[in-house]
Structures are given as C-alpha cells and as structure tokens.
Amino acid sequence: MNVSQAAALMTDAVLQIVMLAAPVLLTALVVGLIVSILQATTSIQEQTLTFVPKIAAIMLVLSLLGGWMFTSLAEYTKRLFDMIPGMAG
C-alpha cells in the first residue's frame, strides 16, 4: 500500500462519515434553530424545551433513513474487506 492508496482510503472514510452523519446533524440543527426562534419570540427560557423536539426529530430521521445508513455502511465495509488481499502485496 502506497501513500496515494492510504490517502484515498482516508478520503473515502471521511466522505462516508459525513454522508452518514449529515442527515442527523442537519435535523438537529434545524429543529434547534426553530425552537430557539420560538423561545426568543415567546420569551420562554426553558433549557429542557429544546431537548425533546430534537430527540424526536432525530429518532424520526433515524427510523426513516436507518436502512439506507446501514446498507451504505455495510457496502463500505465490504469494499474495505475486499481490498485487504490487495494491500498485502
């Protein structure tokens, strides 16, 4: 394995991480922003108010996209295991 192959592996790994984490993180960001705007307009300063909607939205995203996430991660893992024999030489 040379440096360019290692760099390609790391690039693929980072891309896979971003692809799998982005839907969950973006959902939490949007829900948190909406709740923060509602808190600012209504002057409700309850810290725990943001927790429940975020968790509910994240669970919804995970239930909708969980199958795709698992399939994507399984395919990436299979590709890695298929590359192992070629790295030994």
DSSP file (Angstrom, degrees, kcal/mol; ACC not computed):
  #  RESIDUE AA STRUCTURE BP1 BP2  ACC     N-H-->O    O-->H-N    N-H-->O    O-->H-N    TCO  KAPPA ALPHA  PHI   PSI    X-CA   Y-CA   Z-CA
    1    1 A M              0   0    0      0, 0.0     2,-0.1     0, 0.0    86,-0.1   0.000 360.0 360.0 360.0 127.8    0.0    0.0    0.0
    2    2 A N     >  -     0   0    0      1,-0.1     4,-2.0     0, 0.0     5,-0.2  -0.419 360.0 -93.7-101.9-178.1    1.4    3.3   -1.0
    3    3 A V  H  > S+     0   0    0      1,-0.2     4,-2.6     2,-0.2     5,-0.2   0.872 121.5  53.7 -66.0 -38.6    0.6    6.8    0.2
    4    4 A S  H  > S+     0   0    0      1,-0.2     4,-2.1     2,-0.2    -1,-0.2   0.875 109.2  49.1 -67.5 -35.3   -1.9    7.6   -2.5
    5    5 A Q  H  > S+     0   0    0      2,-0.2     4,-2.3     1,-0.2    -1,-0.2   0.906 112.0  48.6 -67.8 -40.7   -3.9    4.4   -1.7
    6    6 A A  H  X S+     0   0    0     -4,-2.0     4,-2.3     2,-0.2    -2,-0.2   0.906 111.6  49.7 -64.8 -40.8   -3.9    5.3    2.0
    7    7 A A  H  X S+     0   0    0     -4,-2.6     4,-2.4     2,-0.2    -1,-0.2   0.889 110.1  50.7 -65.0 -38.4   -5.0    8.9    1.2
    8    8 A A  H  X S+     0   0    0     -4,-2.1     4,-2.5     2,-0.2    -2,-0.2   0.899 109.8  50.7 -65.8 -40.2   -7.8    7.5   -0.9
    9    9 A L  H  X S+     0   0    0     -4,-2.3     4,-2.2     2,-0.2    -2,-0.2   0.921 112.0  46.7 -61.9 -44.0   -8.9    5.2    1.9
   10   10 A M  H  X S+     0   0    0     -4,-2.3     4,-2.5     2,-0.2    -2,-0.2   0.892 111.6  51.1 -66.4 -39.3   -8.9    8.1    4.4
   11   11 A T  H  X S+     0   0    0     -4,-2.4     4,-2.4     1,-0.2    -2,-0.2   0.927 111.2  47.7 -63.2 -44.9  -10.8   10.3    1.9
   12   12 A D  H  X S+     0   0    0     -4,-2.5     4,-2.3     2,-0.2    -2,-0.2   0.889 111.5  51.3 -62.5 -39.1  -13.5    7.6    1.4
   13   13 A A  H  X S+     0   0    0     -4,-2.2     4,-2.4     2,-0.2    -2,-0.2   0.925 111.2  46.3 -65.2 -44.6  -13.8    7.1    5.1
   14   14 A V  H  X S+     0   0    0     -4,-2.5     4,-2.5     1,-0.2    -2,-0.2   0.906 112.7  50.5 -65.2 -40.8  -14.3   10.8    5.8
   15   15 A L  H  X S+     0   0    0     -4,-2.4     4,-2.5     2,-0.2    -1,-0.2   0.899 110.4  50.0 -62.8 -40.8  -16.8   11.1    3.0
   16   16 A Q  H  X S+     0   0    0     -4,-2.3     4,-2.1     2,-0.2    -2,-0.2   0.913 110.8  49.5 -63.7 -43.3  -18.7    8.1    4.4
   17   17 A I  H  X S+     0   0    0     -4,-2.4     4,-2.3     2,-0.2     5,-0.2   0.928 112.8  46.4 -61.8 -46.0  -18.8    9.6    7.9
   18   18 A V  H  X S+     0   0    0     -4,-2.5     4,-2.3     1,-0.2    -2,-0.2   0.909 111.7  51.7 -63.5 -42.4  -20.1   12.9    6.6
   19   19 A M  H  < S+     0   0    0     -4,-2.5    -1,-0.2     1,-0.2    -2,-0.2   0.871 115.2  41.4 -63.6 -37.5  -22.7   11.2    4.4
   20   20 A L  H  < S+     0   0    0     -4,-2.1     4,-0.4    -5,-0.2    -1,-0.2   0.825 120.2  41.6 -80.5 -32.2  -24.0    9.2    7.4
   21   21 A A  H  X S+     0   0    0     -4,-2.3     4,-2.6    -5,-0.2     5,-0.3   0.753  96.4  78.0 -87.5 -24.8  -23.9   11.9   10.0
   22   22 A A  H  X S+     0   0    0     -4,-2.3     4,-2.9    -5,-0.2     5,-0.3   0.888  91.0  49.8 -58.3 -47.2  -25.2   14.8    7.8
   23   23 A P  H  > S+     0   0    0      0, 0.0     4,-1.8     0, 0.0    -1,-0.2   0.916 115.6  43.4 -60.8 -40.3  -28.9   14.0    7.9
   24   24 A V  H  > S+     0   0    0     -4,-0.4     4,-2.3     2,-0.2    -2,-0.2   0.931 117.1  45.4 -69.5 -45.1  -29.0   13.6   11.7
   25   25 A L  H  X S+     0   0    0     -4,-2.6     4,-2.3     1,-0.2    -1,-0.2   0.898 113.1  49.5 -67.6 -40.3  -26.9   16.6   12.4
   26   26 A L  H  X S+     0   0    0     -4,-2.9     4,-2.6    -5,-0.3     5,-0.2   0.885 110.3  51.4 -66.4 -37.5  -28.8   18.8   10.0
   27   27 A T  H  X S+     0   0    0     -4,-1.8     4,-2.7    -5,-0.3     5,-0.3   0.938 111.2  47.1 -62.9 -46.6  -32.1   17.7   11.5
   28   28 A A  H  X S+     0   0    0     -4,-2.3     4,-2.3     1,-0.2    -2,-0.2   0.888 113.0  50.5 -62.4 -38.5  -30.8   18.6   15.0
   29   29 A L  H  X S+     0   0    0     -4,-2.3     4,-2.2     2,-0.2    -2,-0.2   0.936 113.0  44.0 -64.8 -47.4  -29.6   21.9   13.7
   30   30 A V  H  X S+     0   0    0     -4,-2.6     4,-2.5     2,-0.2    -2,-0.2   0.927 115.8  46.6 -66.6 -45.4  -32.8   22.9   12.0
   31   31 A V  H  X S+     0   0    0     -4,-2.7     4,-2.6    -5,-0.2     5,-0.2   0.916 113.2  49.8 -64.0 -42.2  -35.0   21.8   14.9
   32   32 A G  H  X S+     0   0    0     -4,-2.3     4,-2.2    -5,-0.3    -1,-0.2   0.886 111.2  49.4 -62.2 -39.0  -32.8   23.5   17.4
   33   33 A L  H  X S+     0   0    0     -4,-2.2     4,-2.3     2,-0.2    -2,-0.2   0.916 111.7  48.1 -66.9 -43.1  -32.9   26.7   15.4
   34   34 A I  H  X S+     0   0    0     -4,-2.5     4,-2.3     2,-0.2    -2,-0.2   0.927 113.6  46.6 -63.8 -44.9  -36.7   26.6   15.1
   35   35 A V  H  X S+     0   0    0     -4,-2.6     4,-2.5     1,-0.2    -1,-0.2   0.887 111.5  52.4 -65.4 -37.9  -37.1   26.0   18.8
   36   36 A S  H  X S+     0   0    0     -4,-2.2     4,-2.3    -5,-0.2    -1,-0.2   0.900 109.4  48.8 -64.6 -40.7  -34.7   28.8   19.6
   37   37 A I  H  X S+     0   0    0     -4,-2.3     4,-2.3     2,-0.2    -2,-0.2   0.921 112.1  48.8 -65.1 -42.6  -36.6   31.2   17.5
   38   38 A L  H  X S+     0   0    0     -4,-2.3     4,-1.8     1,-0.2     6,-0.3   0.890 111.4  50.0 -63.1 -38.6  -39.8   30.2   19.1
   39   39 A Q  H  X>S+     0   0    0     -4,-2.5     5,-1.1     1,-0.2     4,-1.0   0.890 111.2  49.0 -66.3 -38.7  -38.2   30.6   22.6
   40   40 A A  H  <5S+     0   0    0     -4,-2.3    -2,-0.2     1,-0.2    -1,-0.2   0.886 113.1  46.1 -69.4 -37.6  -36.9   34.1   21.7
   41   41 A T  H  <5S+     0   0    0     -4,-2.3    -1,-0.2     1,-0.2    -2,-0.2   0.816 120.8  37.6 -76.2 -28.7  -40.3   35.3   20.3
   42   42 A T  H  <5S-     0   0    0     -4,-1.8    -1,-0.2    -5,-0.2    -2,-0.2   0.453 102.6-127.1-100.6  -1.0  -42.3   34.0   23.3
   43   43 A S  T  <5 +     0   0    0     -4,-1.0     2,-0.7     1,-0.2    -3,-0.2   0.766  56.8 148.9  59.2  29.0  -39.7   34.8   26.0
   44   44 A I      < -     0   0    0     -5,-1.1    -1,-0.2    -6,-0.3     2,-0.2  -0.848  25.5-174.6 -91.5 118.1  -39.8   31.2   27.3
   45   45 A Q        +     0   0    0     -2,-0.7     2,-0.6    -3,-0.1    -1,-0.1  -0.363  26.8 143.2-111.6  52.4  -36.3   30.5   28.6
   46   46 A E    >   -     0   0    0     -2,-0.2     3,-0.7     1,-0.1     4,-0.3  -0.835  36.7-159.0 -94.4 121.3  -36.7   26.8   29.5
   47   47 A Q  G >  S+     0   0    0     -2,-0.6     3,-0.7     1,-0.2     4,-0.3   0.820  89.1  54.6 -70.5 -32.3  -33.5   24.9   28.7
   48   48 A T  G >> S+     0   0    0      1,-0.2     4,-1.0     2,-0.2     3,-0.5   0.592  86.7  82.9 -80.4  -8.3  -35.1   21.4   28.5
   49   49 A L  G <4 S+     0   0    0     -3,-0.7    -1,-0.2     1,-0.2    -2,-0.2   0.812  90.0  50.2 -65.6 -30.2  -37.6   22.6   25.9
   50   50 A T  G <> S+     0   0    0     -3,-0.7     4,-1.5    -4,-0.3    -1,-0.2   0.736 100.2  67.2 -79.0 -21.7  -35.1   22.1   23.0
   51   51 A F  H <> S+     0   0    0     -3,-0.5     4,-2.4    -4,-0.3     5,-0.2   0.939  97.1  47.5 -68.2 -49.6  -34.2   18.5   24.1
   52   52 A V  H  X S+     0   0    0     -4,-1.0     4,-2.5     1,-0.2     5,-0.2   0.925 112.7  46.2 -65.2 -48.2  -37.5   16.7   23.5
   53   53 A P  H  > S+     0   0    0      0, 0.0     4,-2.6     0, 0.0    -1,-0.2   0.898 113.6  50.8 -62.4 -37.2  -38.1   18.0   19.9
   54   54 A K  H  X S+     0   0    0     -4,-1.5     4,-2.7     2,-0.2     5,-0.2   0.946 111.8  46.1 -63.6 -47.0  -34.5   17.4   18.9
   55   55 A I  H  X S+     0   0    0     -4,-2.4     4,-2.5     1,-0.2    -1,-0.2   0.911 113.6  49.5 -62.4 -42.3  -34.6   13.8   20.2
   56   56 A A  H  X S+     0   0    0     -4,-2.5     4,-2.0    -5,-0.2    -1,-0.2   0.919 113.1  46.4 -63.2 -43.5  -38.0   13.2   18.5
   57   57 A A  H  X S+     0   0    0     -4,-2.6     4,-2.4    -5,-0.2    -2,-0.2   0.898 112.6  49.9 -66.8 -40.1  -36.8   14.6   15.2
   58   58 A I  H  X S+     0   0    0     -4,-2.7     4,-2.7     2,-0.2    -2,-0.2   0.910 110.4  50.0 -65.5 -41.7  -33.5   12.6   15.3
   59   59 A M  H  X S+     0   0    0     -4,-2.5     4,-2.3    -5,-0.2    -1,-0.2   0.890 110.4  51.0 -63.2 -38.5  -35.4    9.4   16.1
   60   60 A L  H  X S+     0   0    0     -4,-2.0     4,-2.1     2,-0.2    -2,-0.2   0.930 111.5  46.7 -63.5 -45.8  -37.7   10.1   13.1
   61   61 A V  H  X S+     0   0    0     -4,-2.4     4,-3.1     1,-0.2     5,-0.2   0.915 113.0  49.5 -63.1 -42.6  -34.8   10.7   10.8
   62   62 A L  H  X S+     0   0    0     -4,-2.7     4,-1.4     1,-0.2    -1,-0.2   0.874 111.2  49.1 -65.2 -36.5  -33.0    7.5   12.1
   63   63 A S  H  < S+     0   0    0     -4,-2.3     4,-0.3    -5,-0.2    -1,-0.2   0.860 117.5  41.4 -71.7 -32.7  -36.2    5.5   11.6
   64   64 A L  H  < S+     0   0    0     -4,-2.1     4,-0.2    -5,-0.2    -2,-0.2   0.888 129.8  25.9 -78.5 -40.3  -36.6    6.8    8.0
   65   65 A L  H  X S+     0   0    0     -4,-3.1     4,-2.6    -5,-0.2     5,-0.2   0.377  92.2  98.4-107.1   2.8  -33.0    6.7    6.9
   66   66 A G  H  X S+     0   0    0     -4,-1.4     4,-2.6    -5,-0.2     5,-0.2   0.881  83.6  51.2 -61.0 -40.0  -31.6    3.9    9.2
   67   67 A G  H  > S+     0   0    0     -4,-0.3     4,-2.5     2,-0.2    -1,-0.2   0.922 112.1  46.3 -63.3 -44.4  -31.9    1.2    6.5
   68   68 A W  H  > S+     0   0    0     -4,-0.2     4,-2.7     2,-0.2    -2,-0.2   0.906 112.6  51.1 -63.8 -41.2  -30.1    3.3    4.0
   69   69 A M  H  X S+     0   0    0     -4,-2.6     4,-2.4     2,-0.2    -2,-0.2   0.930 112.0  46.1 -62.3 -45.8  -27.4    4.2    6.5
   70   70 A F  H  X S+     0   0    0     -4,-2.6     4,-2.6     2,-0.2    -2,-0.2   0.916 113.6  48.9 -64.4 -43.3  -26.9    0.6    7.4
   71   71 A T  H  X S+     0   0    0     -4,-2.5     4,-2.5     2,-0.2    -2,-0.2   0.918 112.0  49.0 -62.4 -44.0  -26.8   -0.5    3.8
   72   72 A S  H  X S+     0   0    0     -4,-2.7     4,-2.1     1,-0.2    -2,-0.2   0.916 113.5  45.9 -62.5 -43.9  -24.3    2.2    2.9
   73   73 A L  H  X S+     0   0    0     -4,-2.4     4,-2.3    -5,-0.2    -1,-0.2   0.879 112.1  51.6 -67.7 -37.4  -22.0    1.3    5.8
   74   74 A A  H  X S+     0   0    0     -4,-2.6     4,-2.4     2,-0.2    -2,-0.2   0.905 110.2  48.8 -65.8 -41.5  -22.2   -2.4    5.1
   75   75 A E  H  X S+     0   0    0     -4,-2.5     4,-2.2     2,-0.2    -2,-0.2   0.900 111.5  49.8 -65.0 -39.8  -21.3   -1.8    1.4
   76   76 A Y  H  X S+     0   0    0     -4,-2.1     4,-2.1     2,-0.2    -2,-0.2   0.913 111.2  49.1 -64.0 -42.1  -18.3    0.4    2.5
   77   77 A T  H  X S+     0   0    0     -4,-2.3     4,-2.5     2,-0.2    -2,-0.2   0.902 109.8  51.4 -64.7 -41.2  -17.2   -2.3    4.9
   78   78 A K  H  X S+     0   0    0     -4,-2.4     4,-2.3     1,-0.2    -1,-0.2   0.909 108.8  51.7 -61.5 -41.6  -17.4   -5.0    2.2
   79   79 A R  H  X S+     0   0    0     -4,-2.2     4,-1.3     2,-0.2    -1,-0.2   0.906 109.9  49.8 -60.9 -41.1  -15.3   -2.8   -0.1
   80   80 A L  H  X S+     0   0    0     -4,-2.1     4,-0.8     1,-0.2     3,-0.4   0.928 111.5  47.3 -63.5 -44.6  -12.7   -2.5    2.6
   81   81 A F  H  < S+     0   0    0     -4,-2.5     3,-0.5     1,-0.2    -1,-0.2   0.846 109.5  54.2 -67.4 -32.1  -12.6   -6.2    3.3
   82   82 A D  H  < S+     0   0    0     -4,-2.3     4,-0.4     1,-0.2    -1,-0.2   0.776 106.4  53.6 -69.6 -24.8  -12.3   -6.9   -0.5
   83   83 A M  H  X S+     0   0    0     -4,-1.3     4,-1.0    -3,-0.4     3,-0.4   0.664  86.6  84.5 -82.3 -16.2   -9.3   -4.6   -0.6
   84   84 A I  H >X S+     0   0    0     -4,-0.8     3,-0.9    -3,-0.5     4,-0.9   0.894  85.7  52.0 -58.4 -46.4   -7.4   -6.3    2.1
   85   85 A P  H >> S+     0   0    0      0, 0.0     3,-0.6     0, 0.0     4,-0.5   0.874 108.6  52.7 -60.7 -33.7   -5.8   -9.1   -0.1
   86   86 A G  H 34 S+     0   0    0     -3,-0.4     3,-0.3    -4,-0.4    -2,-0.2   0.726 103.3  58.2 -72.7 -20.1   -4.5   -6.4   -2.5
   87   87 A M  H << S+     0   0    0     -4,-1.0    -1,-0.2    -3,-0.9    -3,-0.1   0.712  93.6  66.8 -80.5 -20.9   -2.8   -4.5    0.3
   88   88 A A  H <<        0   0    0     -4,-0.9    -1,-0.2    -3,-0.6    -2,-0.2   0.793 360.0 360.0 -72.6 -26.9   -0.7   -7.4    1.4
   89   89 A G     <        0   0    0     -4,-0.5    -1,-0.2    -3,-0.3    -2,-0.1   0.473 360.0 360.0 -82.8 360.0    1.4   -7.5   -1.7
